[in-house]
Amino acid sequence: MSQRKRLSNSQSSSQRKRPQSSSGTVGEDEDATYTQPSVSQVQRNLEKLSPSQVDQKITEVVQYILVKDQKKIPIRRADLVKNVIKEYRNVYPEIMKRVTHTFEQVFGLKLVNIDTKNQLYILINKFEATAGGPSFCVANPKTGLLFFILSVIFMKQGVAKESLIWNMLEKLRINPTKKHEDFGDVKKMVTDEFVRQRYLEYVLIPHSDPPEHNFLWGPRADKEVSKAKILQFVAELHDQDPRNWKHQYAEAHKTQDSQPSSSSRR
């Protein structure tokens, strides 16, 4: 009797001690423990499901990604598994394969994994990406500002100090320390929103005192933005030939030449 009591007490004690994880931590834990099933396992598991069940799940995943992508924040595999895939995780590769096909054929969008380590997905415009152009429109002020910042970083050979970025913005009469009528809190938008969207990386310079950061292109910018078009934009701005910037010209055309064709992407 006393042994059962001690066992019961220890179980309840361990349950009380177990920390309550936030939703983000739960997602990370689930992804860490997620094991990709083999092709044969996926096929066996698919046989247990009806075509209508699989189609319904594909629809749910497509809708989830479309809603999440509106904020331009990369979508984590952990969140997909936890919030949508759920009990269908043992057929996850097949579901995502069909989801990717749906985006390409129905929406003209490409689902891209921009971080294979952390499994982060974004949607890009398949047809504009194939044509070698940026897949985001710079017609609105926010994306126009992002394009300008990416241009500065690219022309500084991939790394620009934040002090340089702020100075360049001030030349456009955009004060990063004051609220702007179009952008609101400019500094927060650049260092937080654009960074979370993975357009920019904001990296602390080691041993800098006071602390200072560098801006770099993020993985989303590498996928969506044409360096050749940025160089062309800068050249036209200065009324010069793009080839006058030898390093940037080589980088832009190396990137353009290395882009896979639309057939090889599938």
TORDRENDREN-533334 format. One record per residue (C-alpha): z, x, y; residue in three letters. Coordinates in nm, 3 decimals. Example, Ala and Ser with C-alpha at 12.3 -4.5 7.8 and 13.67 -1.06 7.14 Angstrom:
BEGIN
<r w="0.780" u="1.230" v="-0.450" type="Ala"/>
<r w="0.714" u="1.367" v="-0.106" type="Ser"/>
end
This chain:
BEGIN
<r w="0.000" u="0.000" v="0.000" type="Met"/>
<r w="0.096" u="0.279" v="0.240" type="Ser"/>
<r w="-0.232" u="0.463" v="0.163" type="Gln"/>
<r w="-0.439" u="0.154" v="0.245" type="Arg"/>
<r w="-0.244" u="0.113" v="0.567" type="Lys"/>
<r w="-0.303" u="0.473" v="0.670" type="Arg"/>
<r w="-0.674" u="0.440" v="0.588" type="Leu"/>
<r w="-0.699" u="0.120" v="0.792" type="Ser"/>
<r w="-0.520" u="0.282" v="1.086" type="Asn"/>
<r w="-0.745" u="0.589" v="1.077" type="Ser"/>
<r w="-1.059" u="0.372" v="1.070" type="Gln"/>
<r w="-0.948" u="0.160" v="1.364" type="Ser"/>
<r w="-0.840" u="0.475" v="1.549" type="Ser"/>
<r w="-1.183" u="0.635" v="1.502" type="Ser"/>
<r w="-1.350" u="0.319" v="1.623" type="Gln"/>
<r w="-1.134" u="0.318" v="1.936" type="Arg"/>
<r w="-1.210" u="0.685" v="2.001" type="Lys"/>
<r w="-1.585" u="0.640" v="1.970" type="Arg"/>
<r w="-1.727" u="0.671" v="2.325" type="Pro"/>
<r w="-1.924" u="0.386" v="2.475" type="Gln"/>
<r w="-2.263" u="0.535" v="2.554" type="Ser"/>
<r w="-2.475" u="0.434" v="2.846" type="Ser"/>
<r w="-2.814" u="0.284" v="2.769" type="Ser"/>
<r w="-2.982" u="0.617" v="2.853" type="Gly"/>
<r w="-2.762" u="0.809" v="2.612" type="Thr"/>
<r w="-2.819" u="0.557" v="2.338" type="Val"/>
<r w="-3.192" u="0.599" v="2.384" type="Gly"/>
<r w="-3.163" u="0.977" v="2.362" type="Glu"/>
<r w="-2.949" u="0.953" v="2.047" type="Asp"/>
<r w="-3.193" u="0.713" v="1.885" type="Glu"/>
<r w="-3.486" u="0.940" v="1.962" type="Asp"/>
<r w="-3.298" u="1.244" v="1.833" type="Ala"/>
<r w="-3.239" u="1.070" v="1.501" type="Thr"/>
<r w="-3.586" u="0.917" v="1.480" type="Tyr"/>
<r w="-3.795" u="1.068" v="1.201" type="Thr"/>
<r w="-4.167" u="1.006" v="1.207" type="Gln"/>
<r w="-4.266" u="0.841" v="0.877" type="Pro"/>
<r w="-4.547" u="0.991" v="0.672" type="Ser"/>
<r w="-4.890" u="0.826" v="0.647" type="Val"/>
<r w="-4.814" u="0.699" v="0.297" type="Ser"/>
<r w="-4.479" u="0.557" v="0.411" type="Gln"/>
<r w="-4.646" u="0.379" v="0.702" type="Val"/>
<r w="-4.906" u="0.227" v="0.470" type="Gln"/>
<r w="-4.641" u="0.103" v="0.226" type="Arg"/>
<r w="-4.438" u="-0.046" v="0.510" type="Asn"/>
<r w="-4.746" u="-0.214" v="0.661" type="Leu"/>
<r w="-4.807" u="-0.394" v="0.332" type="Glu"/>
<r w="-4.474" u="-0.570" v="0.377" type="Lys"/>
<r w="-4.585" u="-0.718" v="0.711" type="Leu"/>
<r w="-4.840" u="-0.985" v="0.785" type="Ser"/>
<r w="-5.131" u="-0.908" v="1.022" type="Pro"/>
<r w="-4.993" u="-1.165" v="1.270" type="Ser"/>
<r w="-4.655" u="-0.988" v="1.277" type="Gln"/>
<r w="-4.820" u="-0.655" v="1.354" type="Val"/>
<r w="-5.047" u="-0.811" v="1.619" type="Asp"/>
<r w="-4.748" u="-0.976" v="1.787" type="Gln"/>
<r w="-4.561" u="-0.646" v="1.802" type="Lys"/>
<r w="-4.867" u="-0.469" v="1.946" type="Ile"/>
<r w="-4.888" u="-0.735" v="2.218" type="Thr"/>
<r w="-4.519" u="-0.690" v="2.300" type="Glu"/>
<r w="-4.555" u="-0.311" v="2.328" type="Val"/>
<r w="-4.865" u="-0.339" v="2.550" type="Val"/>
<r w="-4.687" u="-0.585" v="2.781" type="Gln"/>
<r w="-4.375" u="-0.363" v="2.795" type="Tyr"/>
<r w="-4.577" u="-0.054" v="2.889" type="Ile"/>
<r w="-4.779" u="-0.240" v="3.153" type="Leu"/>
<r w="-4.461" u="-0.367" v="3.320" type="Val"/>
<r w="-4.287" u="-0.028" v="3.307" type="Lys"/>
<r w="-4.593" u="0.156" v="3.437" type="Asp"/>
<r w="-4.585" u="-0.041" v="3.763" type="Gln"/>
<r w="-4.307" u="0.190" v="3.882" type="Lys"/>
<r w="-4.505" u="0.496" v="3.767" type="Lys"/>
<r w="-4.201" u="0.627" v="3.579" type="Ile"/>
<r w="-4.295" u="0.789" v="3.245" type="Pro"/>
<r w="-4.203" u="0.572" v="2.946" type="Ile"/>
<r w="-3.973" u="0.729" v="2.686" type="Arg"/>
<r w="-4.040" u="0.686" v="2.316" type="Arg"/>
<r w="-3.666" u="0.627" v="2.272" type="Ala"/>
<r w="-3.686" u="0.325" v="2.504" type="Asp"/>
<r w="-3.994" u="0.192" v="2.327" type="Leu"/>
<r w="-3.822" u="0.215" v="1.989" type="Val"/>
<r w="-3.496" u="0.068" v="2.114" type="Lys"/>
<r w="-3.628" u="-0.213" v="2.334" type="Asn"/>
<r w="-3.955" u="-0.321" v="2.171" type="Val"/>
<r w="-4.040" u="-0.154" v="1.841" type="Ile"/>
<r w="-3.690" u="-0.219" v="1.698" type="Lys"/>
<r w="-3.708" u="-0.305" v="1.325" type="Glu"/>
<r w="-4.076" u="-0.202" v="1.318" type="Tyr"/>
<r w="-3.990" u="0.164" v="1.372" type="Arg"/>
<r w="-4.100" u="0.250" v="1.018" type="Asn"/>
<r w="-4.459" u="0.163" v="1.122" type="Val"/>
<r w="-4.429" u="0.314" v="1.473" type="Tyr"/>
<r w="-4.729" u="0.554" v="1.440" type="Pro"/>
<r w="-4.965" u="0.274" v="1.339" type="Glu"/>
<r w="-4.839" u="0.041" v="1.611" type="Ile"/>
<r w="-4.888" u="0.309" v="1.878" type="Met"/>
<r w="-5.231" u="0.396" v="1.741" type="Lys"/>
<r w="-5.340" u="0.033" v="1.783" type="Arg"/>
<r w="-5.167" u="0.004" v="2.120" type="Val"/>
<r w="-5.361" u="0.310" v="2.243" type="Thr"/>
<r w="-5.684" u="0.155" v="2.115" type="His"/>
<r w="-5.604" u="-0.173" v="2.294" type="Thr"/>
<r w="-5.545" u="0.004" v="2.626" type="Phe"/>
<r w="-5.875" u="0.192" v="2.596" type="Glu"/>
<r w="-6.093" u="-0.098" v="2.483" type="Gln"/>
<r w="-5.936" u="-0.386" v="2.677" type="Val"/>
<r w="-5.790" u="-0.231" v="2.992" type="Phe"/>
<r w="-5.994" u="0.088" v="3.033" type="Gly"/>
<r w="-5.667" u="0.284" v="3.037" type="Leu"/>
<r w="-5.556" u="0.585" v="2.836" type="Lys"/>
<r w="-5.202" u="0.619" v="2.703" type="Leu"/>
<r w="-5.113" u="0.988" v="2.734" type="Val"/>
<r w="-4.813" u="1.181" v="2.602" type="Asn"/>
<r w="-4.730" u="1.420" v="2.889" type="Ile"/>
<r w="-4.421" u="1.573" v="2.725" type="Asp"/>
<r w="-4.436" u="1.619" v="2.348" type="Thr"/>
<r w="-4.081" u="1.756" v="2.339" type="Lys"/>
<r w="-3.918" u="1.456" v="2.509" type="Asn"/>
<r w="-4.194" u="1.210" v="2.412" type="Gln"/>
<r w="-4.291" u="1.068" v="2.755" type="Leu"/>
<r w="-4.595" u="0.844" v="2.800" type="Tyr"/>
<r w="-4.802" u="0.748" v="3.104" type="Ile"/>
<r w="-5.112" u="0.535" v="3.159" type="Leu"/>
<r w="-5.415" u="0.687" v="3.332" type="Ile"/>
<r w="-5.753" u="0.541" v="3.420" type="Asn"/>
<r w="-5.971" u="0.645" v="3.129" type="Lys"/>
<r w="-6.306" u="0.619" v="3.308" type="Phe"/>
<r w="-6.207" u="0.808" v="3.624" type="Glu"/>
<r w="-6.035" u="1.074" v="3.414" type="Ala"/>
<r w="-6.353" u="1.113" v="3.207" type="Thr"/>
<r w="-6.555" u="1.151" v="3.527" type="Ala"/>
<r w="-6.323" u="1.433" v="3.634" type="Gly"/>
<r w="-6.177" u="1.254" v="3.935" type="Gly"/>
<r w="-5.820" u="1.160" v="4.024" type="Pro"/>
<r w="-5.711" u="0.845" v="3.844" type="Ser"/>
<r w="-5.490" u="0.727" v="4.128" type="Phe"/>
<r w="-5.621" u="0.581" v="4.451" type="Cys"/>
<r w="-5.528" u="0.759" v="4.774" type="Val"/>
<r w="-5.612" u="0.456" v="4.988" type="Ala"/>
<r w="-5.248" u="0.358" v="5.046" type="Asn"/>
<r w="-5.013" u="0.573" v="5.259" type="Pro"/>
<r w="-4.774" u="0.675" v="4.979" type="Lys"/>
<r w="-5.038" u="0.812" v="4.744" type="Thr"/>
<r w="-5.216" u="0.967" v="5.042" type="Gly"/>
<r w="-4.897" u="1.157" v="5.126" type="Leu"/>
<r w="-4.859" u="1.265" v="4.763" type="Leu"/>
<r w="-5.220" u="1.389" v="4.762" type="Phe"/>
<r w="-5.148" u="1.593" v="5.075" type="Phe"/>
<r w="-4.837" u="1.753" v="4.920" type="Ile"/>
<r w="-5.024" u="1.834" v="4.599" type="Leu"/>
<r w="-5.297" u="1.991" v="4.812" type="Ser"/>
<r w="-5.047" u="2.218" v="4.989" type="Val"/>
<r w="-4.896" u="2.327" v="4.657" type="Ile"/>
<r w="-5.236" u="2.394" v="4.503" type="Phe"/>
<r w="-5.354" u="2.600" v="4.800" type="Met"/>
<r w="-5.030" u="2.807" v="4.776" type="Lys"/>
<r w="-5.136" u="2.896" v="4.420" type="Gln"/>
<r w="-4.916" u="2.642" v="4.248" type="Gly"/>
<r w="-4.578" u="2.696" v="4.416" type="Val"/>
<r w="-4.463" u="2.588" v="4.763" type="Ala"/>
<r w="-4.119" u="2.624" v="4.916" type="Lys"/>
<r w="-3.965" u="2.298" v="5.027" type="Glu"/>
<r w="-3.927" u="2.436" v="5.381" type="Ser"/>
<r w="-4.306" u="2.477" v="5.394" type="Leu"/>
<r w="-4.360" u="2.118" v="5.274" type="Ile"/>
<r w="-4.121" u="1.979" v="5.536" type="Trp"/>
<r w="-4.290" u="2.186" v="5.810" type="Asn"/>
<r w="-4.633" u="2.064" v="5.703" type="Met"/>
<r w="-4.514" u="1.703" v="5.707" type="Leu"/>
<r w="-4.371" u="1.747" v="6.055" type="Glu"/>
<r w="-4.718" u="1.857" v="6.170" type="Lys"/>
<r w="-4.831" u="1.513" v="6.053" type="Leu"/>
<r w="-4.548" u="1.365" v="6.262" type="Arg"/>
<r w="-4.354" u="1.275" v="5.949" type="Ile"/>
<r w="-3.993" u="1.386" v="5.991" type="Asn"/>
<r w="-3.828" u="1.416" v="5.645" type="Pro"/>
<r w="-3.484" u="1.366" v="5.798" type="Thr"/>
<r w="-3.572" u="1.037" v="5.971" type="Lys"/>
<r w="-3.665" u="0.698" v="5.830" type="Lys"/>
<r w="-4.040" u="0.640" v="5.842" type="His"/>
<r w="-4.195" u="0.296" v="5.894" type="Glu"/>
<r w="-4.431" u="0.336" v="5.595" type="Asp"/>
<r w="-4.235" u="0.565" v="5.363" type="Phe"/>
<r w="-3.872" u="0.487" v="5.440" type="Gly"/>
<r w="-3.655" u="0.782" v="5.337" type="Asp"/>
<r w="-3.925" u="1.050" v="5.315" type="Val"/>
<r w="-3.709" u="1.324" v="5.167" type="Lys"/>
<r w="-3.576" u="1.095" v="4.894" type="Lys"/>
<r w="-3.924" u="0.969" v="4.813" type="Met"/>
<r w="-4.058" u="1.323" v="4.774" type="Val"/>
<r w="-3.763" u="1.486" v="4.594" type="Thr"/>
<r w="-3.659" u="1.185" v="4.384" type="Asp"/>
<r w="-3.933" u="0.923" v="4.340" type="Glu"/>
<r w="-4.231" u="1.160" v="4.305" type="Phe"/>
<r w="-4.021" u="1.385" v="4.078" type="Val"/>
<r w="-3.910" u="1.097" v="3.851" type="Arg"/>
<r w="-4.273" u="0.986" v="3.831" type="Gln"/>
<r w="-4.354" u="1.342" v="3.719" type="Arg"/>
<r w="-4.605" u="1.404" v="3.995" type="Tyr"/>
<r w="-4.387" u="1.685" v="4.130" type="Leu"/>
<r w="-4.135" u="1.933" v="3.999" type="Glu"/>
<r w="-3.846" u="2.026" v="4.228" type="Tyr"/>
<r w="-3.701" u="2.355" v="4.109" type="Val"/>
<r w="-3.400" u="2.541" v="4.247" type="Leu"/>
<r w="-3.482" u="2.898" v="4.353" type="Ile"/>
<r w="-3.238" u="3.126" v="4.167" type="Pro"/>
<r w="-2.971" u="3.297" v="4.381" type="His"/>
<r w="-3.095" u="3.129" v="4.701" type="Ser"/>
<r w="-2.817" u="3.098" v="4.961" type="Asp"/>
<r w="-2.819" u="2.840" v="5.108" type="Pro"/>
<r w="-2.981" u="2.669" v="4.806" type="Pro"/>
<r w="-3.355" u="2.616" v="4.842" type="Glu"/>
<r w="-3.613" u="2.464" v="4.610" type="His"/>
<r w="-3.976" u="2.513" v="4.520" type="Asn"/>
<r w="-4.224" u="2.233" v="4.465" type="Phe"/>
<r w="-4.472" u="2.254" v="4.177" type="Leu"/>
<r w="-4.722" u="2.014" v="4.026" type="Trp"/>
<r w="-4.568" u="1.789" v="3.763" type="Gly"/>
<r w="-4.730" u="1.702" v="3.428" type="Pro"/>
<r w="-4.850" u="1.364" v="3.554" type="Arg"/>
<r w="-5.038" u="1.527" v="3.842" type="Ala"/>
<r w="-5.201" u="1.769" v="3.597" type="Asp"/>
<r w="-5.332" u="1.472" v="3.399" type="Lys"/>
<r w="-5.436" u="1.248" v="3.688" type="Glu"/>
<r w="-5.547" u="1.468" v="3.977" type="Val"/>
<r w="-5.864" u="1.675" v="3.998" type="Ser"/>
<r w="-5.801" u="2.021" v="4.147" type="Lys"/>
<r w="-6.173" u="2.049" v="4.220" type="Ala"/>
<r w="-6.156" u="1.737" v="4.439" type="Lys"/>
<r w="-5.848" u="1.869" v="4.618" type="Ile"/>
<r w="-6.027" u="2.195" v="4.695" type="Leu"/>
<r w="-6.330" u="2.003" v="4.817" type="Gln"/>
<r w="-6.102" u="1.796" v="5.041" type="Phe"/>
<r w="-5.942" u="2.109" v="5.192" type="Val"/>
<r w="-6.280" u="2.280" v="5.235" type="Ala"/>
<r w="-6.422" u="1.982" v="5.424" type="Glu"/>
<r w="-6.108" u="1.971" v="5.638" type="Leu"/>
<r w="-6.165" u="2.333" v="5.742" type="His"/>
<r w="-6.546" u="2.307" v="5.741" type="Asp"/>
<r w="-6.574" u="2.590" v="5.486" type="Gln"/>
<r w="-6.727" u="2.655" v="5.146" type="Asp"/>
<r w="-6.478" u="2.591" v="4.859" type="Pro"/>
<r w="-6.578" u="2.929" v="4.711" type="Arg"/>
<r w="-6.411" u="3.102" v="5.008" type="Asn"/>
<r w="-6.081" u="3.041" v="4.824" type="Trp"/>
<r w="-6.158" u="3.250" v="4.517" type="Lys"/>
<r w="-5.833" u="3.196" v="4.326" type="His"/>
<r w="-5.825" u="2.821" v="4.388" type="Gln"/>
<r w="-6.195" u="2.785" v="4.309" type="Tyr"/>
<r w="-6.153" u="2.963" v="3.976" type="Ala"/>
<r w="-5.843" u="2.757" v="3.893" type="Glu"/>
<r w="-6.008" u="2.428" v="3.985" type="Ala"/>
<r w="-6.318" u="2.490" v="3.776" type="His"/>
<r w="-6.125" u="2.639" v="3.486" type="Lys"/>
<r w="-5.922" u="2.317" v="3.472" type="Thr"/>
<r w="-6.231" u="2.101" v="3.506" type="Gln"/>
<r w="-6.422" u="2.290" v="3.235" type="Asp"/>
<r w="-6.125" u="2.271" v="2.995" type="Ser"/>
<r w="-6.096" u="1.891" v="3.019" type="Gln"/>
<r w="-6.181" u="1.737" v="2.682" type="Pro"/>
<r w="-6.473" u="1.500" v="2.664" type="Ser"/>
<r w="-6.408" u="1.131" v="2.614" type="Ser"/>
<r w="-6.526" u="1.155" v="2.253" type="Ser"/>
<r w="-6.290" u="1.440" v="2.167" type="Ser"/>
<r w="-5.992" u="1.255" v="2.312" type="Arg"/>
<r w="-6.013" u="0.977" v="2.058" type="Arg"/>
end
